[in-house]
Amino acid sequence: MASRKNTKQVVVSKALKKRSLKSALLGADWFVNTQVNDVSQPTNDANKGRFLYNAHCFSSYGTWGIDWTSARAVFILLAAYRETKKKVYLDTVKNGLKYIYSLQVMDKRDKSLYGVFHEETPQSFWVFPRDGIELADCLLEYYRITKDKEALFRAELFLDWFIRETMFKTKKGITWVYRQVDFDGKKDPAIACCEGGNTMALAHAYKITGKAKYKIAMKKIMDSQIEMYHQAEGPFIDKYRGEGHHVAKGGAIDNDDGAGIGLLCAYDILKDKKYLTHALSLADYHVSKNAEYSVYCALPAACTFLMEITKYTKDDKYLKMAVKQINKIFTYQHFNPKSLNSHGAFIGEDEGGINYVAGFKPKPEEMVTTRTTAFACLSLFKLASKHWPLGYSVI
């Protein structure tokens, strides 16, 4: 499906690496500077450790983070800690875990809920499993760095819930994941194209624990991803979902939410070249896009995938395009040192909506958001860091 021509390797300049690292660390600082830290006694605020989801660049407005945005904050902060060894980044993660742990159901009496994360707050009695699994993945990363057994225990607790309660057979016999699970037992079987990204956490769990159940679940979901969305060369295609923060006009899934990296995880573990062939075809599509996408988040999402695929081919076109994308990503970073609410984060709120800023609907470039910031920082760390980030990567 894809060419694997070998050519001369691209040389990334020291200046670009230095700029990329500085930019990534400034993005990490956004999570440090906006985290909820002050909790006095008596405690009337349950947001201790919470990060921002997004923020308006020209006011004090911000939306508090939820499960998956908290996970992506942890990915970036741990990458910053590994690179700099600065205690502030690890301390910010530890504070974040206090809020993350408050989201997890630890009551064994109801097996259908034991281990699940609440979606937004401990009062949210539902979850998107694709969102919740990101928390499990960030806990796996935290365990790899700190050897904290509580983090591993909680990650596996969610993953076991995920395999037990969310994977199902569609009418066509394809294994997929419930889009939403309500805590009253209702499960939404609507097909969502972002589910292929679940494979990353399952692959990471297998690499860390050696437990076959995670590898089996990863393979089932990735094979279904290919069957439903990648029957021809090029991008993953969703013929039914409207244009949005995942899908571009015409059905191309430009922000595949980690499914492309999931292909590489599957290849790494299963050694079946079909997964690499599909990944290279997807990478060729992103090269053909020439860093032009209809939504902000697709650019850094594609970049972090192209950086990952450079591990598996000597063809320099992927790194060349990633470098071009990174130079464009720099233009997304918002600078306003007088406003810690937005300084250092990356613009592009592709979901939008009047609920984000009361009274009007902001333009995407008027908001910074975790989705774009996390993908951007991961791409930058992959290019510049001495330590390849573990989030959205093959480990």
N, C-alpha and C positions, 0 to 999 in steps of 0.2 A: 504493500500500500504506500510505502514512503521510501524515498532515496536515503542512502546512508553513505554518501560520497565523503571520502576523507580529503580534507584540505588543510592548509596551513592554519595553525591555531592563532586565534586573535590574542593580541597582547593588550591587557587592560592597564592603562597608565596608573602610576602611583597617585597622581593628582585626582583622577576619577575615583579611585578607591578611597582616598582621604575624604573627598567631598561626600561620597556615598555613606561612609561611616558616620561622619558628622551629622548628616541629614537623618540617618536612622536613629542615632542616639537622641537627637532633638525630638523625634517622634516618640521615643520611649519616655522622654521627660514629660510629654503631654500627659501620659497616664500617671506618672508620679505626681505631677502638679495639680491634677484635678480629682485625685482620689479622696474619698471621704475619710478623714482621720480623727477629727475632733468629736469625741463622745464623752460627755461629762456625767457626773452622778448627781441626781438620778438620770438614767438614760432614757430619753424620750425619742430617740432616733435609731431605727434598726438598719441603717445604711452603712454602718462601719465597714470600711474596706471596699466599698462599691466604686466602680469606675464610670466615666461618662460613656454613653452610646454615641452621641453626637452633640454638636454645639453650634450655635449661630455665631458667625464671625463678627457681627456688628452689634451684638448685645450680650447680656449676661445669660441668655437662655441656653439651657442644655437639657438633654434627655438622659436619665440615668440608665446605665447598662443593664443587660439581662444575661442569660446564661452564656450564649455563644460569644457575645462581645467581651464578657469577662475573660473567657478562655483566650481570646485573641490578644487581649491586653497582657495576659500572663506569658503567652508565646514571645511577645516582643520584649517584655521586661527580662525574661530569662536569657534571651539572646544578648541583651545589653549587659546583663550581669556576667555572662560567660566571657564576653569580650573585654570588659573593663575591670571586673572584680569589685566594682563599687557596691558597697553594702546597701546603699539606698535602693537599688533595683531589687535585690533579694528581699529586703524588708517590705517593699511595696507589694511584692508577690505574697509574702506571708500575711500582710493585712488583707489582701484580696481574698485569700483562702478562707478567712473568717466569714466573709459574706457568702462565698461559694459553698462552704460547708453548710451554711444555714439553709441553702436551697435543697439539700438532699434529704430524701425520706429514709430514715433509719429505723423505722418501726417494722419489725419482722412479722407482725400479726397479719398483715395483708401482703401476701407474696406478689400480688399483681402490681404493687407499688414499691416494694422494698428495693431501694437503690436508685430510684428515679430522681431527677432534678426537677424542681419547679421551674417553669419557664422564665419568669421575670422576678418575682419576689416569693417569699414563703407563703404568701396568700394567693398565688396564681395556681389554681388547681387544674393544670394542664401542662403539656409540653409538646414541642416539636422534637421528636427523637433526633433528627439531624442537628438541631441546635444543642441539645443536651450532651450529645456524644463529644462535642468539642471540649466540654468541661472535663470529661473523662480523659481526653487526649492531653489536655494541658496538665492534668494531674500525673499522667504517665511521664511527661517531660520533667515535671518537678521531681518525681521519684528518680529519674535517671541522673539528675544533677545532684540531689541532696541525699538520696537513699532513704527518704522519709517513707516508712512503711504504711503510715496512715493514708498517704496520698495514693499509694498503689492499691491498698485495700478498697478505698472508695472508688477508684477508677474501675477496678474489676467488678465491684458491686453494680455500678451502672451498666457496664458492658454485658454482664450476665442478665440483667433486667432487659436490656436492649434485645439480646438474642432470644430471650424467652417470651417477651411480650410484644415486640414490634415487627418481627419478620413474619411474612405471610406469603401464601401462594395466590397470585392473581387468577382470574378466570382463564387466562391463557397459559397457566401453569408456570409463570415466571415468579421467582422469589423476589419480593420487594419489601419495602418498609412503610408502615403506617405513617401517613403525613402528620397526624396529630393524635395524641392519646390524652383523653380526659380522665381525671382521677375518679370519675363515677363509672368507669368501665367502657365508655364510648371510644371507638377508634375509627379514624377517618381513613378509608382505603384509597382516597384520591391519589393519583400518581403524580409525584413531584420530581422534576428532573435534577434536583440538587442532591438526591440520595446517594449518588455514586461516591460522594465525598466521605460517606461513613466508613469507607474501606481503609482510609488512612489510620484512624484510631485502632481499628481491628488488627491491621497489619503491625502497628507499633506494639500492641498488646501481645501479639504472638511473638515478636522479636524479643520482648522483654521477659515474658513468662514461659515461652515454649509450649503453651497450651494449644492443642490442635483445634479446639472449638473456635478460636478466634480466626485462625487461618481458613477454616471451612466457611465461616460466615462471610469473611472477606471475599472469598472466591465466588460464592453464590451471588453476592450483590454486584461484584464487578462483571461477572458474566452476563447478568441481567442488564447492567448499564450498557454493555456492548450491544446486546440483542435489541434493546429498545431505542438506543440513541446513536449508535455508530455503525450503521450498516453500509456506509460508503466512505470513501476517503474525504478528509476534511474535518470540520468541527463535529462535535456532538450536535444532533439536531432534535429539537422538540417541535413537532408540527402543530401541537395543540395549545401550548402556553402562549399567552400574549406577550408583547414586548415589555421588558422590565429590567430589573437589576441582574437577572440571569440571562435572559434571552433577548437577542437582537431582532430587528425586523427581518422576517424571512425564516426565523426559527433557529438560527445558529446560537448555541449556548456559549456565549463569549465569556461569561463568568461561570465556569463549571463547578465552582465551590469545592475544588480539590479533587474532582474525579480524574483529571489528567494525571495528577500525582499519584492517585490511587492505582492507575494503570502501572505506573513504575514500581509502586509497592508490590503489586501482584507479580510483576516480572521478577523483582528482586527475590521474592520468597518462593515462587512456584517454578521459576526458571523456564517458563513457557514463552517462547518468542512472540506468540500472537499478541501478548500484552504490550511488548515493546513496539511491535509493528503498528498497533493502534495508536500508541503514544507518539511515535514519530510522524504519523499522518496528521495527528492533531497539532503537533508542533509546526509542521509545514504550513498548516492553515494559518497559525498565528504569525508566522513569518510573512505570509502573503498579505496579512492585514496592514503591515507597514506601520504599526503603532497607532492605527486609527480605529476607534471603537465608538459606539453610540452612547455608552454609559461610562462614567468615570472609573468604576471599580474594575471593569474588565481589563483595562490596561495593566495595572499592577498584578492582578490575578494571573493574567497570561505571562507576565514577566517572571513571577516566582516559579511558574511551571517551566518556562524555557530555561531558566537558570538550573533547574533540577535536571532537565534532560541533557544538559552538557556533561553530566557524569557518564552518560551512556553512549555517546557518539563523539567522534573527532571532527565531525562536520562543523566548521566554524560559523555557519550561517545562523545557528540558534543563538550563540553568544553575541554575534554581531547585532542581531535584532534585539536581544535583551539589553544591550548597551544603549541602543537607540531609544528603547522604551524607558530606560532609567533616566536618560537625559530629559525626556518629556515628563516623567514622574516628578522630577525636581520642581517643575513649574506648578505642581499641585500643592506644594507645601505652603501653609499659611504662616506668615510672620507678623506678629504683633506682640512684642515683649510686654506691653502694658496690659495685655489680656491673657492671663494664663488659661482662660477658658478655651482658647482656640490656638494659641501660639505653639507652633511646631507640628500640629496635626495636618492631615492632608484633606483637601476639599473633595466634594463629590457625594452628596447625599442622593443616591439614585432611587430611593423609595419615596422621598419627599412627603408631601401631605400637609394639610393645614394644622394638624395636631402638633407638629414639631415647633412651630413658632406661632404663638397665639395671634390671631387677627389677619394673617396673610400667608400665602404659600410662597416660601422662599425658592430662589433658583438653586440648583444643585451646587453651584460654585459659591454660594453664600453660607454653606454649612461645611464644617469638618465632621468626619465620621470615622468610627472605628473600622468599618469594613475597608474603606480605601486606605486608611492609615496603616492597618495591620498588613495588608498585602504589599503596600509600598515598602514598609520597613523590612519585611521578610526578604523582598527582592534586593534591597540595598545591603542588608547583612550578608546575603548569599554572595554578592559581588565583592564586598569589602572586608568581611570579618575573617579573622583567623579561625574562628569556630563556626562551622556551618550550622545555622539555626535548626532546631529540631521540629518546630511547628511547620506544617505543610511541607514536609520533607520525607525522603526515604531514610530511615535510620539504620 
